[in-house]
């Protein structure tokens, strides 16, 4: 399983489409462990571009602070699960909480 996390200043970015990088975290969901991480720079922001771009990189899940409804629908079309409302923590903290079932997903930080 590969989890994509948008980053700003090394932590989860609150606004998905305008992040500096993505942490692509490889996990073993059965053992609930992180087995690898790759940080990649996203392509220039264009509406609708990131869902297929992340799908090409093997993402199964995206965890974000906020994401517009259209982007969420585009991820669903790619078969990628979206979790919004996560707080600005390090990728390791976010993924560890997700795997443990303790990730607190709150209000979507984007309203568009």
C-alpha positions as CSV (number, residue, x, y, z in Angstrom):
1,X,0.0,0.0,0.0
2,X,1.3,3.5,-0.8
3,X,0.0,6.6,1.0
4,X,0.4,10.0,-0.5
5,X,0.7,13.0,1.8
6,X,1.0,16.6,0.6
7,X,3.8,18.4,2.3
8,X,4.6,22.0,3.3
9,X,7.6,22.7,5.6
10,X,8.0,18.9,6.1
11,X,4.5,18.4,7.5
12,X,1.1,17.6,6.1
13,X,0.0,20.6,4.0
14,X,-3.4,22.0,4.8
15,X,-4.2,22.8,1.2
16,X,-3.6,19.8,-1.0
17,X,-3.3,21.4,-4.4
18,X,-0.6,23.9,-3.5
19,X,1.9,21.7,-1.6
20,X,5.7,21.8,-2.0
21,X,6.2,18.0,-2.2
22,X,4.4,14.7,-1.7
23,X,5.7,12.1,0.7
24,X,4.9,8.7,-0.9
25,X,5.0,6.3,2.1
26,X,5.0,2.6,1.4
27,X,3.4,0.6,4.2
28,X,2.7,-3.1,5.0
29,X,-0.9,-2.8,6.1
30,X,-0.9,-6.3,7.6
31,X,2.1,-5.6,9.9
32,X,1.0,-1.9,10.2
33,X,4.6,-0.8,9.5
34,X,6.2,1.8,7.2
35,X,8.6,0.1,4.8
36,X,9.8,3.1,2.7
37,X,9.3,6.7,1.8
38,X,10.0,8.8,-1.3
39,X,9.5,12.5,-1.5
40,X,8.6,13.9,-5.0
41,X,7.9,17.3,-6.3
42,X,4.5,17.7,-7.9
43,X,4.0,18.9,-11.4
44,X,2.9,22.6,-11.8
45,X,-0.7,23.0,-10.4
46,X,-3.4,22.3,-12.9
47,X,-7.0,21.3,-11.9
48,X,-7.5,17.6,-12.2
49,X,-3.8,16.7,-12.8
50,X,-2.8,15.3,-9.4
51,X,-5.2,12.3,-9.1
52,X,-3.9,10.6,-12.3
53,X,-0.3,11.7,-11.5
54,X,-0.4,10.1,-8.0
55,X,-2.2,7.0,-9.4
56,X,0.7,6.6,-11.8
57,X,3.0,6.6,-8.8
58,X,1.1,3.8,-7.1
59,X,-0.8,5.8,-4.5
60,X,-3.8,3.9,-2.9
61,X,-4.6,6.5,-0.2
62,X,-4.3,10.3,0.0
63,X,-4.3,11.9,3.4
64,X,-4.8,15.7,3.4
65,X,-5.8,18.6,5.5
66,X,-8.2,19.8,2.9
67,X,-9.3,19.0,-0.6
68,X,-12.0,20.3,-2.9
69,X,-15.0,18.1,-3.8
70,X,-13.9,17.9,-7.5
71,X,-10.5,16.6,-6.5
72,X,-12.0,14.0,-4.2
73,X,-14.3,12.8,-7.0
74,X,-11.3,12.5,-9.4
75,X,-9.4,10.5,-6.8
76,X,-12.4,8.2,-6.4
77,X,-12.4,7.6,-10.2
78,X,-8.7,6.5,-9.9
79,X,-9.6,4.1,-7.1
80,X,-7.7,6.1,-4.5
81,X,-9.2,6.5,-1.0
82,X,-9.2,10.1,0.3
83,X,-8.9,11.1,4.0
84,X,-9.4,14.8,4.7
85,X,-9.2,16.9,7.9
86,X,-5.9,15.5,9.1
87,X,-3.7,17.8,11.2
88,X,-0.3,19.2,10.1
89,X,2.0,16.5,11.5
90,X,5.0,14.7,10.0
91,X,4.3,12.0,7.4
92,X,5.5,9.4,9.9
93,X,3.1,10.6,12.5
94,X,0.2,10.8,10.1
95,X,0.8,7.3,8.6
96,X,1.4,5.7,11.9
97,X,-1.9,7.1,13.2
98,X,-3.7,6.0,10.1
99,X,-2.3,2.4,10.4
100,X,-3.2,2.3,14.1
101,X,-6.8,3.5,13.3
102,X,-6.3,6.6,15.5
103,X,-5.9,9.2,12.8
104,X,-8.3,12.0,13.6
105,X,-9.9,13.2,10.4
106,X,-11.7,16.4,11.1
107,X,-13.3,19.1,9.1
108,X,-12.2,19.5,5.5
109,X,-9.9,22.5,5.4
110,X,-10.9,23.4,1.8
111,X,-14.4,24.6,1.0
112,X,-14.2,24.7,-2.8
